[in-house]
Amino acid sequence: MSYAIIENGAVVNIVEWDGTTNWQPPEGTTVVQIPAGSYVGIGSTYVDGTFGDPPQPPAVP
């Protein structure tokens, strides 16, 4: 299963974890299982229980 490591409302890493093996995420972060079929990547947002797209870079003039 894939899990997102969340820090300050943003995905900072993705890990594979069985959900039961003794493992702790880094201090100051939380872990949320990524729903099957969803695209979630580093930089994606996580607000009110919902993953969102990562912020877009500014447009180049």
N, CA, C and O atoms as a MOPAC input file, in Angstrom:
PM7 MOZYME 1SCF
protein

 N      0.83400 1    -1.17600 1     0.00000 1
 C      0.00000 1     0.00000 1     0.00000 1
 C      0.88300 1     1.24500 1     0.00000 1
 O      1.95200 1     1.25800 1     0.61000 1
 N      0.43500 1     2.27200 1    -0.67700 1
 C      1.17800 1     3.52600 1    -0.73300 1
 C      0.60900 1     4.50600 1     0.28500 1
 O     -0.60400 1     4.63400 1     0.45000 1
 N      1.51200 1     5.18300 1     0.94900 1
 C      1.13800 1     6.18100 1     1.94700 1
 C      1.87600 1     7.47600 1     1.65200 1
 O      3.02600 1     7.46600 1     1.21200 1
 N      1.20000 1     8.58700 1     1.90000 1
 C      1.81800 1     9.90000 1     1.76400 1
 C      2.25600 1    10.37000 1     3.13900 1
 O      1.52900 1    10.23200 1     4.12200 1
 N      3.44300 1    10.92100 1     3.18900 1
 C      3.90600 1    11.56900 1     4.41000 1
 C      3.58900 1    13.04900 1     4.25100 1
 O      4.04300 1    13.70400 1     3.31200 1
 N      2.79700 1    13.56200 1     5.19300 1
 C      2.26900 1    14.92600 1     5.12100 1
 C      2.95600 1    15.80700 1     6.16500 1
 O      3.09800 1    15.42700 1     7.32700 1
 N      3.37800 1    16.98900 1     5.72000 1
 C      3.94100 1    17.98300 1     6.63000 1
 C      3.39200 1    19.34900 1     6.22800 1
 O      3.55200 1    19.77200 1     5.08300 1
 N      2.75600 1    20.02900 1     7.15500 1
 C      2.19300 1    21.36900 1     6.91500 1
 C      1.28500 1    21.41000 1     5.68300 1
 O      1.33900 1    22.35500 1     4.89600 1
 N      0.45000 1    20.37700 1     5.52100 1
 C     -0.53400 1    20.37000 1     4.45200 1
 C     -0.01100 1    19.99800 1     3.07900 1
 O     -0.72300 1    20.14300 1     2.08600 1
 N      1.22900 1    19.51800 1     3.00800 1
 C      1.80600 1    19.13500 1     1.72700 1
 C      2.45600 1    17.75600 1     1.82500 1
 O      2.98800 1    17.37700 1     2.86900 1
 N      2.40200 1    17.01400 1     0.71800 1
 C      3.04500 1    15.70400 1     0.64900 1
 C      4.54500 1    15.92800 1     0.48000 1
 O      4.98400 1    16.58000 1    -0.46700 1
 N      5.33000 1    15.37400 1     1.41900 1
 C      6.78100 1    15.52600 1     1.35400 1
 C      7.48400 1    14.23600 1     0.94900 1
 O      8.67400 1    14.24600 1     0.63500 1
 N      6.74600 1    13.12000 1     0.95500 1
 C      7.32300 1    11.84900 1     0.53100 1
 C      6.20200 1    10.83700 1     0.35000 1
 O      5.10700 1    10.99900 1     0.88800 1
 N      6.49500 1     9.78600 1    -0.41700 1
 C      5.59100 1     8.66200 1    -0.62700 1
 C      6.33900 1     7.40700 1    -0.20300 1
 O      7.50000 1     7.22300 1    -0.57000 1
 N      5.68300 1     6.54000 1     0.57000 1
 C      6.31800 1     5.29700 1     1.01700 1
 C      5.38800 1     4.11300 1     0.76000 1
 O      4.16800 1     4.26000 1     0.70400 1
 N      5.98500 1     2.96000 1     0.60800 1
 C      5.24100 1     1.70200 1     0.56700 1
 C      5.32900 1     1.10600 1     1.96500 1
 O      6.41700 1     0.97200 1     2.52400 1
 N      4.16600 1     0.74700 1     2.52900 1
 C      4.12000 1     0.23600 1     3.90700 1
 C      2.92300 1    -0.68900 1     4.01300 1
 O      1.88200 1    -0.42400 1     3.41100 1
 N      3.05400 1    -1.75900 1     4.76100 1
 C      1.93700 1    -2.69500 1     4.90400 1
 C      0.89700 1    -2.22900 1     5.91100 1
 O     -0.15100 1    -2.85800 1     6.05600 1
 N      1.17500 1    -1.14400 1     6.60100 1
 C      0.21900 1    -0.59000 1     7.54800 1
 C      0.24100 1    -1.25000 1     8.91100 1
 O     -0.44600 1    -0.80000 1     9.82700 1
 N      1.01900 1    -2.31000 1     9.05900 1
 C      1.04900 1    -3.00200 1    10.34700 1
 C      2.45800 1    -3.14700 1    10.91800 1
 O      2.62500 1    -3.17000 1    12.13700 1
 N      3.46000 1    -3.24200 1    10.07100 1
 C      4.83500 1    -3.35300 1    10.54200 1
 C      5.17700 1    -2.13100 1    11.38200 1
 O      4.75500 1    -1.01700 1    11.07100 1
 N      5.94500 1    -2.34500 1    12.45000 1
 C      6.31500 1    -1.25200 1    13.33600 1
 C      7.17500 1    -0.24800 1    12.57400 1
 O      8.31300 1    -0.53900 1    12.20700 1
 N      6.62000 1     0.91900 1    12.34600 1
 C      7.30300 1     2.00000 1    11.64300 1
 C      6.69700 1     3.31800 1    12.09700 1
 O      5.48900 1     3.40900 1    12.31500 1
 N      7.51300 1     4.31300 1    12.23600 1
 C      7.04500 1     5.64000 1    12.63100 1
 C      7.45300 1     6.64100 1    11.56100 1
 O      8.59100 1     6.60700 1    11.09200 1
 N      6.55100 1     7.53000 1    11.16600 1
 C      6.94100 1     8.58500 1    10.22300 1
 C      7.86000 1     9.57900 1    10.93000 1
 O      7.93400 1     9.59900 1    12.15900 1
 N      8.55200 1    10.39600 1    10.15500 1
 C      9.41800 1    11.40300 1    10.78100 1
 C      8.61900 1    12.31400 1    11.72000 1
 O      7.43700 1    12.57800 1    11.50100 1
 N      9.28600 1    12.77700 1    12.75100 1
 C      8.64000 1    13.66100 1    13.72900 1
 C      8.07400 1    14.89200 1    13.03300 1
 O      8.71600 1    15.46400 1    12.15300 1
 N      6.88200 1    15.29500 1    13.42600 1
 C      6.23500 1    16.47300 1    12.87000 1
 C      5.44500 1    16.20100 1    11.59600 1
 O      4.93800 1    17.12600 1    10.96200 1
 N      5.34000 1    14.89700 1    11.21800 1
 C      4.58600 1    14.54900 1    10.02000 1
 C      3.48100 1    13.56100 1    10.37200 1
 O      3.47200 1    12.98000 1    11.45700 1
 N      2.55500 1    13.38300 1     9.44400 1
 C      1.52000 1    12.36800 1     9.58100 1
 C      1.53700 1    11.50600 1     8.32500 1
 O      2.10800 1    11.88600 1     7.30300 1
 N      0.90400 1    10.34300 1     8.41700 1
 C      0.85700 1     9.40300 1     7.29600 1
 C     -0.59600 1     9.16600 1     6.91900 1
 O     -1.44200 1     8.93400 1     7.78200 1
 N     -0.88100 1     9.22600 1     5.61600 1
 C     -2.23200 1     9.02000 1     5.10600 1
 C     -2.15300 1     8.03900 1     3.94400 1
 O     -1.34800 1     8.20800 1     3.02900 1
 N     -3.00000 1     7.00800 1     3.99000 1
 C     -3.02600 1     6.03800 1     2.89000 1
 C     -3.55700 1     6.72300 1     1.62800 1
 O     -4.53500 1     7.47000 1     1.67600 1
 N     -2.89800 1     6.45500 1     0.50700 1
 C     -3.31200 1     7.02300 1    -0.76900 1
 C     -4.38500 1     6.11900 1    -1.35600 1
 O     -4.15700 1     4.91900 1    -1.50500 1
 N     -5.54100 1     6.66100 1    -1.69100 1
 C     -6.61100 1     5.83400 1    -2.25400 1
 C     -6.17500 1     5.18100 1    -3.57500 1
 O     -5.46800 1     5.79400 1    -4.37600 1
 N     -6.60100 1     3.94500 1    -3.78600 1
 C     -6.26400 1     3.22300 1    -5.01200 1
 C     -6.72600 1     4.02200 1    -6.21900 1
 O     -7.83100 1     4.56500 1    -6.22700 1
 N     -5.88200 1     4.09200 1    -7.23200 1
 C     -6.23200 1     4.78100 1    -8.46200 1
 C     -6.04700 1     6.28500 1    -8.43000 1
 O     -6.30900 1     6.96500 1    -9.42300 1
 N     -5.59800 1     6.81300 1    -7.30000 1
 C     -5.39800 1     8.25800 1    -7.18000 1
 C     -3.96200 1     8.61400 1    -7.52800 1
 O     -3.03800 1     7.85000 1    -7.25200 1
 N     -3.78400 1     9.78300 1    -8.13700 1
 C     -2.43000 1    10.29500 1    -8.34200 1
 C     -2.12500 1    11.25300 1    -7.20600 1
 O     -2.80700 1    12.26100 1    -7.02000 1
 N     -1.09500 1    10.92400 1    -6.45500 1
 C     -0.60700 1    11.79000 1    -5.39100 1
 C      0.90600 1    11.78200 1    -5.51100 1
 O      1.51900 1    10.71600 1    -5.57800 1
 N      1.50900 1    12.94800 1    -5.53800 1
 C      2.95300 1    13.04600 1    -5.64700 1
 C      3.50500 1    14.04500 1    -4.65700 1
 O      2.76100 1    14.76900 1    -3.99600 1
 N      4.81200 1    14.07200 1    -4.56700 1
 C      5.46600 1    15.03800 1    -3.69700 1
 C      5.06300 1    16.42900 1    -4.16200 1
 O      5.15400 1    16.75100 1    -5.34700 1
 N      4.62000 1    17.24200 1    -3.22600 1
 C      4.15100 1    18.58200 1    -3.52400 1
 C      2.63700 1    18.68000 1    -3.59100 1
 O      2.08100 1    19.77700 1    -3.54900 1
 N      1.95300 1    17.51800 1    -3.69600 1
 C      0.48800 1    17.54800 1    -3.66000 1
 C      0.05000 1    18.10500 1    -2.31600 1
 O      0.76700 1    17.99300 1    -1.32100 1
 N     -1.12600 1    18.70300 1    -2.29500 1
 C     -1.64600 1    19.23600 1    -1.04500 1
 C     -2.52300 1    18.19100 1    -0.35600 1
 O     -3.00000 1    17.25000 1    -0.99000 1
 N     -2.72500 1    18.36800 1     0.94000 1
 C     -3.64100 1    17.52800 1     1.70900 1
 C     -4.35400 1    18.44600 1     2.69000 1
 O     -3.78500 1    18.87500 1     3.69400 1
 N     -5.62900 1    18.74200 1     2.37200 1
 C     -6.40900 1    19.68700 1     3.17600 1
 C     -7.77200 1    19.07200 1     3.45600 1
 O     -8.44300 1    18.59700 1     2.54000 1
 N     -8.18100 1    19.07900 1     4.71700 1
 C     -9.49200 1    18.57500 1     5.13800 1
 C     -9.75900 1    17.16200 1     4.62200 1
 O    -10.87200 1    16.85100 1     4.19800 1
 N     -8.73200 1    16.30600 1     4.66100 1
 C     -8.89500 1    14.91000 1     4.27400 1
 C     -8.89800 1    14.64600 1     2.78200 1
 O     -9.24600 1    13.54600 1     2.35400 1
 N     -8.51200 1    15.64000 1     1.97400 1
 C     -8.53500 1    15.48900 1     0.52500 1
 C     -7.18000 1    15.85300 1    -0.07400 1
 O     -6.59600 1    16.88400 1     0.25700 1
 N     -6.69000 1    14.98300 1    -0.96800 1
 C     -5.46500 1    15.28500 1    -1.69100 1
 C     -5.78400 1    16.21100 1    -2.85400 1
 O     -6.82200 1    16.06900 1    -3.50000 1
 N     -4.90200 1    17.14700 1    -3.11800 1
 C     -5.05800 1    18.06400 1    -4.24300 1
 C     -3.79900 1    18.08300 1    -5.08300 1
 O     -2.78300 1    17.49000 1    -4.72200 1
 N     -3.87800 1    18.76400 1    -6.19600 1
 C     -2.72800 1    18.89200 1    -7.09100 1
 C     -1.62900 1    19.71100 1    -6.44300 1
 O     -1.89700 1    20.55300 1    -5.58500 1
 N     -0.39100 1    19.46700 1    -6.85200 1
 C      0.68600 1    20.31200 1    -6.33500 1
 C      0.53500 1    21.72500 1    -6.89000 1
 O     -0.07400 1    21.92300 1    -7.94100 1
 N      1.08800 1    22.69800 1    -6.18500 1
 C      1.02800 1    24.06700 1    -6.69100 1
 C      1.71700 1    24.14100 1    -8.05100 1
 O      2.72100 1    23.46800 1    -8.28500 1
 N      1.17400 1    24.95700 1    -8.93700 1
 C      1.77400 1    25.14300 1   -10.25100 1
 C      2.86800 1    26.20200 1   -10.17400 1
 O      2.74900 1    27.17400 1    -9.42800 1
 N      3.94000 1    26.00900 1   -10.95300 1
 C      4.98200 1    27.04400 1   -10.94900 1
 C      4.43700 1    28.31600 1   -11.60300 1
 O      3.48800 1    28.26300 1   -12.38500 1
 N      5.03900 1    29.44600 1   -11.27900 1
 C      4.58100 1    30.68700 1   -11.89800 1
 C      4.81900 1    30.64600 1   -13.41300 1
 O      5.75100 1    30.00100 1   -13.89400 1
 N      3.96400 1    31.34300 1   -14.13700 1
 C      4.10000 1    31.41100 1   -15.59300 1
 C      5.34500 1    32.19200 1   -15.95300 1
 O      5.67100 1    33.19000 1   -15.30800 1
 N      6.03400 1    31.74300 1   -16.97200 1
 C      7.23200 1    32.43200 1   -17.44400 1
 C      6.79700 1    33.45100 1   -18.49600 1
 O      6.11300 1    33.10600 1   -19.46000 1
 N      7.20000 1    34.71400 1   -18.30100 1
 C      6.76700 1    35.74900 1   -19.25900 1
 C      7.39900 1    35.58100 1   -20.62900 1
 O      7.13200 1    36.37200 1   -21.53400 1

